[in-house]
Amino acid sequence: MKLCYLRGLIATILILLLSHCSQRKPIDLNDQVREPSEHSDSVIQVAPMVPEAVQLLVEEAEKLLGKDQVSDAILTLKRALSIGPGSALVQQHLAEVYLSNGQYQQAYTWSSLVVEQGPSHGPLCERARRTLALAAEMVNDVQTQAKALESIDSCKQMPAARY
Amino acid sequence: MTKKKPSNFSIKSLLFRLSLYFFGLLVGLVTPWYFYINYVTETIVNEQWEIPSVVYARPLELYKGKRLSQQALQFELDLLGYQQVNKTPQLGQYQRYQNSFDIYSKGFDFIEGESKPKRIKLTIVDDGIVNISPEIYRLEPKVIGHFFSKGLESRQPIKITALPDILVKGLQAVEDRSFKNHHGISWFGIGRAALKNLLAGEVVQGGSTLTQQLVKNKLQYNQNSLLRKLHEAMAAMLIEQKLTKKDILEMYFNEIYWGQDGPVAIHGVVEAATYYFAKPVSRLNIAEQALLIGIIKGPSWYNPFKQAKRALERRNLVLKMWFETGIINKNQWQSATQMSLGLSKQWRLKTDFDDYMDVVKRQVKTQFSQRDLNQKGLKIFTYLDPYIQFKTTQTARKTSEWLSSDVESAIVVSGAQNGELMAVSGSKSSRSHYNRALLAKRQIGSLIKPLVYLSALEVLPEFSLSATVSDRPLSLKTEDGTLWQPKNWDNKSLGDITAMYALVHSRNQATVNLGLEMGLKPFIQFLSQLGLNIKRSNHPSLFLGAVELTPFEVQHLFGLFASRGQNHQIHAVNYITQSGGKLLSQSKRNKVQSFSVEHIDSINQALHLITTEGTAKKITQRYHLKGPMFGKTGTTNEGKDSWYSGFNQELLATVWVGRDDNQKTSYTGSSGALVIWSHLLMNL
C-alpha cells in the first residue's frame, strides 16, 4: 500500500517537473532574434529595397506592437504586404510578430519563406533563421530547428584572409 | 285591479341589459384587442434587427510609386460616389486638373485605425503616382454586397447621438411638430389634416405622428382602413408609454423605409445616406439631409434618381420649413437651396460583383453559419479590385465580338505574388447566372505540362530542362486493353530535343515519354501535394491534361509559378470583423509543400519563352504586351476547351473558352483564350 502511495508521489513529481520543463518563457524578440542579428559582422549586408510606403507601414506596425496591439500590427503588416508582395522585410516582421504572439505555425511559415527566398547575407538573413529556429522548436520540428541554427553562420560573409 | 308599472321596470331592465351588453362587448372584444395591441407593441419595442453582413472591396491604397492610371483613379472615385468639381473640393469631392487630382476623402473606420477625412493631392505620370501628399493614404472600400436574411432588407443601426442635430430637429419640423408634446397621437394634427382634406376633396395630408408612422412601418399595413388607423393610434399610445421620446426617434431613424435598390428595401438613415450619397450620415451636408427628410413622404414619388425635379422641389420646401422654424439660418438656407442634389453616381456604374460574391460566399460559409451571416452584421473585407473587376467583365462581354457567339468564357484574376483574388467573371453574358469560373469542370489539356516538368525536376535526380527527351511516336496498351498513341499538334515527331524545347513548344510525345520515365504514381502524388485528388489515375493521358478542373482551380495551380512557390492558394477574403469592430477571422498562409525555388524558376524560364517564341508568342509579337510575360496555352480534343493561364510581375489571369454543351470549336488555346487574355491585360 505504502509502495503504491510512493509510486503515485514520484509520478506526480515527475509530471510536474516535465510540465515545468515544457513551459517555456515567452519569446523576447529583441533578446532572442533582433539584437543578436544586428551585430552581424558580415562584409555583405543586404537590405532589400522596399517602397517608401512599405517602410512607413512597417514602422507603424512596430509602434502598434509597442502598444501591445498585436492584431492591429499584423493587419498593418499585411497591408504592407499587399503593397509590396514578396517583401522579405515585411515577411520577416510578420514572422516575428506571430512568434511573439505565440502563433508558432504562422511564424514558422513566414520565416521559412524569408529563409528560402530572402537575402542570404546580413541581419535580415540571420533574423529569419533565428525566428525559424525558435518557431520550429515550439512546433517540435527539431530537424528544421537544427538546420536553421546551423545556417546562421552562412549569413556572414567574412573578409578574405590576407597573406 | 292593480296597475302594472312596466315603464319603470323596463327602463331599469333595459339599462341593466345594456350595461351587460357593453360589459360583454368590453370583455369580449376590447380587452383581447388591447392585449393584442399590447403584445404587438412589446414586439416592436423588443425587436432586434437582423443586420445583414456587408462585403467590401479592397480599399485603394495611394502612395508614391503606386501603379495607377488616371482612368482607374477616376473610376474608383466615381464608384465611391465622389463628386467632380471645378473649385476647391469639399468633403466627398475631387478636382482634377490634367494629371493632378485634389481629393477630399470621406474617411473610413478601419479596424486597425481610423482613416480620417483628408485632402489628398497627387499627380499621375505614365500610369504611376509620382508625388502625393500625405505620403500614404487609403480610400474607403466600396460595398460590393450583403448577406441578407429573408425580406432583403438593408439596414445598419445608428445611435441618435451620432446623428446631426439638424437632421433630428428637421425631421420633427417636417413630419411632426408637436412630437415632444403629444402621447402618440396628435388631435390637433388629425383635425388640421381632416380640414385640409375636406377642403381639397381628397387626401392631401396625413395626420400621423412620427410614432404612428413608426408603427405603420413596423406593422406594414397595406390598407388605409379605419380599423388600421385605430390599431395605429392605440399602438402609438402604448409605445409612448414604453419608450422615451429619444428612443422613439432613434427607432424611427433606423426603421423608416427610404427607397428601393432593385430587390433590396432601403431601411434606416445609414443605408439611405449610403445609397443616395455614398456617405456616412455624419458627413451629410444640410442640402443632403433635407433631401433625405423630404423623401420620407414618398420614397418612390420623390425618388431623386428618377424624379430629380420633383425631388429638388421637395428638398427646397423642406429647407424653407427648416428656415421658418429656425433650425437653419438664412445663409444656410440660401446656400443649401443653390446646391445640386449631389447624388452618388454609383448606381449608374455597371459593375458586376456577383461572380466574385460567389467565391466570397464559398470561402466565408466554411467559417460562419448562414444565420450569423444574415443577422450579425459582420464586415467582410475582400481583395476585390473594382477597376480590374470592371475591366474583366467588359473583356468577357466582348467574347462574341473577338471570337464567336457560340462560345462562352470564364476569367479569374489574382495578384501574381500574393494570391489575392482581384476579379472573377463567370460568363460573357450578364444574364447568365452559371458561374463557369467556379463550377465548370473542363479538361485542362496542355496546361498540365509545366506541372509534369516540375514534377520530373523534383522526382528525377538527374533531370533538368537542358536534358534530352524523346519526341518520338509511342504506342501504349492501357488497362482497358485499348491502344493509346498520342500525337503532336503538327503530327510530326522531332526525335531527340531538350526538355526546355519540348515544354516551350508543347510537344505531346516528348512529355508523355518523360512522364513514363517518371511514372504515373509519383506524378499523382506530386499533384496531391498541390491539393489535386486524381480519381482516374491509371491512364497516361493524365500527362497531357486528361483531368477536369475549373478555371478557379487552374488559377490555384499557376499561383505556384507566379509566386515562385510561395503561394498556391487564392484568397478572396482578407479579414472579417464584427459590427463592433472586433476581429473575427483573417486570411492565413497555410504551410505549403515547398518545392525547390530553383526548379520553379526553371519552369518559369520556359513559361517566359512560351510568350516570346512558343505557343503564346502572340502576346509579345502581335499584342506587344510589355515587360516579362509568362504563361501556358492549353487545348483539348477538337478545340472543346481553349485555355490560357499567364502572369507578369503583378497579375495572374486564367481564361477558359469553350461551349457549354462540350461540343467542338475552332479554337486552340492560342487562337481563343489567349486573345481574351491579351485584350484584358492591354486594357488594364
Interface residues (C-beta under 8 A of the other chain):
Chain A: P51 E52 A53 L56 L57 L64 Q69 S71 D72 I74 L75 T76 K78 R79 L81 S82 I83 P85 G86 Q105 Q106 Y108 T109 W110 S112 L113 E116 Q117
Chain B: R58 E61 Y63 K64 G65 K66 I111 E112 G113 E135 I136 R138 Y383 G415 A416 Q417 N418 E420 S563 R564 G565 Q566 N574 Y575 L583 Q586 K588 R589 N590 K591 S594 V597
